Amino acid sequence: MTDSPYLFRAADHPLKAANERLKVREAHSGFGIALRYQERAPDPAAPEPNWCETGHSIFILSGRIQYRFDDHTVEAGPGDMLHIPAGLEHRHKPSVIGEEVVRYVLTEFG
């Protein structure tokens, strides 16, 4: 099989613990975009995350996640897609809804 700059072979990248609740499998494309598979575990006792101003496109595989913005909150579940532009006006905080680990794929851009 031919190698391609457009193909992300997930099995070539280990699933690493970023912290107690978050595991990440990541690759950086040659186009300035990070590609990630993430597993975020619920933890009601965890401190609230910091605001994120990075842009993302997200596809939820399983579980439910909530994103809080300055002016509203949105919930997403399996099969839902989100696009959050980069910048202060789109800053957000993610949190897991319920007891199930949230599994999702996202791109990250500046």
N, C-alpha and C positions, 0 to 999 in steps of 0.2 A: 504494500500500500504506500502511496506517495505521501510524504510530509507536506503540510500546507500551513502557511501563516494564518489561515482562517479557522483552523481546527484546534479546539481545546480538548486535550485528552485528560479528562478528569482523573483517571486512575493513576496518572503519572505524578499527581500532586497529592500529598498526604492531607488528611483531615486533622488539623491542629487545633488545640484548645487555645483560644485567645484569652479566655478567662473561665471562671467556674461555670458560666451559663452559656457561653458562645463557642462553637466550633466552626472553623473556616477552612475551606479548600479554595485556594486562590491561584490565579494565573494572570499575568499582565500581558496584554496584547502589544504588538508593535505599533498600535494606533493610539496609545495613551489612555486605554480603558482597562480597568481591572475587572476580571470576570471572577465571580465568587459563587460557591455553594455554601450556605450557612445553615446551622442548626442552633436555634436559640431556645433555651430551656426556661420554663417559668420559674420565678423566684419572688414571691410576694414580699420577702424581707429585704430584697436588694435595693440599694439606693437608686433614686431616679437617675437615668442616664443624662449625660451632658447634651446640649443642643448639637445637632449635626447640620452643617451647611453644605455638605457634599451632595452632588446630584446622583440620583440612582434611578434605574429602571428595575422593577422587581416583579418576579413571578412566584406566587405562593404555591408550593407543592402540597403541604399538609399543615394542619394546625391553624391557629388564628392569631393575627398580630394587629396591633393598634399603632397608628402613627398620630402623635399630637403635634399640631401646628399652632402658631400664635392665635389664629382665629377660628380653628375648628379641629375636630378629631375624626379620623376615618378608621374603620375596621376592615380587614381583608382576610379572606380564607382561601381554601384550595381552588385553584383555577383563576383567582383574581390577579390582575396585573395593576401595578402602580407606576407612575412616572413622576418623579420629584425633581424639578430643576435645581441646579446649584444656586447658592446665594442666601444671604441673610433673610430675604423676604420669603424664602421657602424652608427655613430651618424647621427641624422636626426632631421628635424623640420617639423611638420605638419601644413597645412593651408587648409581652406575650399575654394573650387572653386565654384563660382557662388553664388546665393542667397538662395539656399536650405540648410536646416540643414542636416548634414551628420550623419547618424545612422550606427553604426558598432559594432561588437563584437570583442574583442581581449583577448588574453592571454598575460600575462606579466611575464617574467622570467629574472633572473639576469645575 
